[in-house]
């Protein structure tokens, strides 16, 4: 078995990124990735067992960087309301609005794959865990009788929906109302420890 080439791997990822960005995940095939990357489909399979594996290699570091940056932005805000506004805006607007269409491609990928394709929920669980950490910085939701895990899960479900609708005509008036509703709902259930009752 000959060693795998970093140059070939980079060519695969560049080709896949181009196709996912332009055409979306569903319309991109392994043979198109191979052709765009200048190789045979059989050679592509030597490097990646599936289109999903390629997508995750591209998307995972990007999502982790986005969520880490959001965590830093939330930490820099003062008070529960400002922190929640920053979190909600990041999850429902900033990250899904990426110009390269990574969010759309990943949501498409997850919607058409499952365990037989090698899909695991590791990245989703990681994101939910980081959002949970952010929520715990905002205040004590548990004290208010609300599961912060459920809130994290709900935010990721909404994130998925926003990602799927990315190519539809925007409805900014409803997006703004959704953000306000989410912040109001969360604020009604928690007070940051440093804020007076």
C-alpha positions in Angstrom: 0.0 0.0 0.0 1.6 3.3 -1.1 1.5 6.3 1.2 -1.2 8.9 0.8 -0.1 12.2 -0.6 -0.9 15.5 1.2 -1.1 17.2 -2.2 -3.8 14.8 -3.4 -5.7 15.2 -0.2 -5.5 19.0 -0.6 -6.7 18.7 -4.2 -9.7 16.6 -3.0 -10.7 19.1 -0.3 -10.3 22.1 -2.7 -12.4 20.4 -5.3 -15.1 19.3 -2.8 -15.2 22.8 -1.3 -15.7 24.4 -4.7 -18.5 22.0 -5.6 -20.2 22.1 -2.2 -20.1 25.9 -2.2 -21.4 26.3 -5.8 -23.8 23.4 -6.1 -24.6 22.2 -2.5 -24.0 18.8 -0.9 -26.9 16.9 -2.6 -25.8 17.8 -6.1 -22.2 17.0 -5.6 -21.1 13.4 -6.3 -17.9 11.6 -5.6 -17.2 11.3 -9.3 -17.6 15.1 -9.8 -15.2 15.7 -6.9 -12.7 13.3 -8.4 -13.0 14.9 -11.9 -12.7 18.4 -10.5 -9.7 17.3 -8.4 -8.0 15.7 -11.5 -8.1 12.1 -10.4 -10.1 8.9 -10.8 -13.0 8.1 -8.6 -11.3 4.9 -7.4 -8.3 7.0 -6.3 -10.6 9.3 -4.5 -12.0 6.4 -2.5 -8.4 5.5 -1.4 -8.4 8.8 0.5 -12.1 9.1 1.7 -14.7 6.4 2.1 -17.6 8.8 1.4 -18.7 12.2 0.4 -19.8 12.7 4.0 -16.2 12.1 5.3 -15.0 14.8 2.9 -17.7 17.2 4.0 -16.9 16.7 7.7 -13.1 17.2 7.1 -13.9 20.5 5.5 -16.7 21.6 7.8 -15.6 20.4 11.3 -12.6 22.8 11.8 -14.7 25.7 10.4 -17.6 25.0 12.7 -15.3 24.7 15.7 -13.6 28.0 14.9 -17.0 29.7 14.5 -18.4 28.4 17.8 -15.2 29.2 19.7 -15.3 32.8 18.2 -18.9 33.1 19.3 -18.0 31.9 22.8 -15.4 34.7 23.0 -17.9 37.3 21.8 -20.5 36.2 24.3 -17.9 36.3 27.2 -17.0 39.9 26.2 -20.6 41.1 26.6 -21.8 42.6 29.9 -25.0 41.2 31.5 -27.4 38.4 30.8 -29.4 40.1 28.1 -26.4 41.2 26.1 -24.9 37.8 26.3 -28.1 36.1 25.2 -28.6 38.5 22.3 -25.0 37.8 21.2 -25.5 34.0 21.5 -28.9 34.0 19.7 -27.6 36.2 16.9 -24.5 34.0 16.5 -26.4 30.7 16.3 -29.4 31.9 14.3 -27.8 34.5 12.0 -24.0 34.9 12.0 -22.8 31.3 11.6 -25.5 30.2 9.2 -24.9 33.2 7.0 -21.4 32.1 6.1 -20.7 33.2 2.5 -19.2 29.8 1.5 -22.3 27.9 2.2 -20.7 25.5 4.7 -23.8 25.5 7.0 -26.1 24.7 4.1 -23.9 21.9 2.8 -23.6 20.3 6.3 -27.3 20.5 7.0 -28.0 19.0 3.6 -25.5 16.2 4.3 -27.0 15.4 7.7 -30.5 15.3 6.2 -29.6 12.7 3.6 -27.2 10.5 5.5 -27.3 8.2 8.5 -25.2 5.6 10.4 -24.7 3.4 7.3 -22.9 6.3 5.6 -20.5 6.7 8.6 -22.5 9.5 10.1 -22.0 10.0 13.9 -23.4 12.9 15.9 -20.0 13.7 17.5 -19.7 17.2 16.0 -23.3 18.0 16.8 -22.8 16.9 20.4 -19.6 18.9 20.6 -21.5 22.0 19.4 -24.3 21.4 21.9 -21.8 21.0 24.7 -20.1 24.3 23.8 -23.4 26.1 23.6 -24.3 24.6 27.0 -21.0 26.1 28.4 -22.0 29.5 27.0 -25.5 29.2 28.6 -23.9 28.4 31.9 -21.9 31.6 31.7 -25.1 33.6 31.2 -26.9 32.4 34.3 -28.4 29.5 36.2 -31.1 28.1 34.0 -31.3 25.0 36.3 -32.3 27.2 39.2 -35.2 28.5 37.1 -36.4 25.0 36.4 -35.2 25.0 32.8 -32.8 22.4 31.4 -29.9 24.2 29.8 -29.2 21.0 27.8 -32.7 21.3 26.3 -32.0 25.0 25.4 -28.8 24.0 23.7 -30.5 21.3 21.8 -33.3 23.7 20.7 -30.8 26.3 19.5 -29.1 23.7 17.3 -32.4 22.5 15.9 -33.2 26.1 14.9 -29.7 26.5 13.5 -30.4 23.4 11.3 -33.6 25.0 10.1 -32.0 28.3 9.3 -29.2 26.4 7.4 -31.8 24.6 5.3 -33.6 27.8 4.4 -30.5 29.7 3.6 -31.2 29.8 -0.2 -34.9 30.8 0.2 -35.9 34.5 0.0 -35.0 36.1 3.3 -37.7 37.3 5.7 -35.7 39.8 7.9 -38.8 41.0 9.7 -39.5 37.5 11.0 -35.9 36.8 11.7 -35.7 39.9 14.0 -38.9 38.8 15.7 -37.5 35.3 16.2 -34.4 36.7 17.8 -36.4 38.9 20.1 -38.7 36.0 21.0 -35.8 33.7 21.8 -34.0 36.3 24.0 -37.2 37.2 25.8 -38.0 33.5 26.4 -34.6 32.8 27.8 -34.4 36.0 29.9 -37.7 35.3 31.5 -36.2 32.0 32.8 -32.9 33.1 34.1 -31.0 35.9 35.9 -27.3 36.1 35.7 -25.8 35.6 39.2 -24.2 39.1 39.2 -27.5 40.8 38.5 -29.9 41.8 41.3 -33.3 40.1 41.4 
